[in-house]
């Protein structure tokens, strides 16, 4: 679960931002 963890930098590039966010979520789990 996400608790006091930096999810990372969300770079807004059309759909790229969502992809980067999802990848970081998987890594943190």
N, C-alpha and C positions, 0 to 999 in steps of 0.2 A: 504493500500500500504506500501511497505517497504521503510522507509525513516529514515536514521540514527538509525537503529535498529539492534541489534546483533541477527543474525539468529540462532546462536548457534554453538556448536562445531561439525564439520562434521568429524565423525570417519570413515575412509575409511576401510570398511570391505565388500568387494565384492559389494553386492547390498544394504547392510545396510545403507551406506552413503546416498544414494538417498532417502530411506524411511524416515530417520531422517530429512532430509532437507524438504521433502514434508510435514511432520507432523508439523514442525515449521512454514512453510508458512501458513498452515491452521489456526494455532493459532494466528499468527500475522494478517493475512488477511488485 
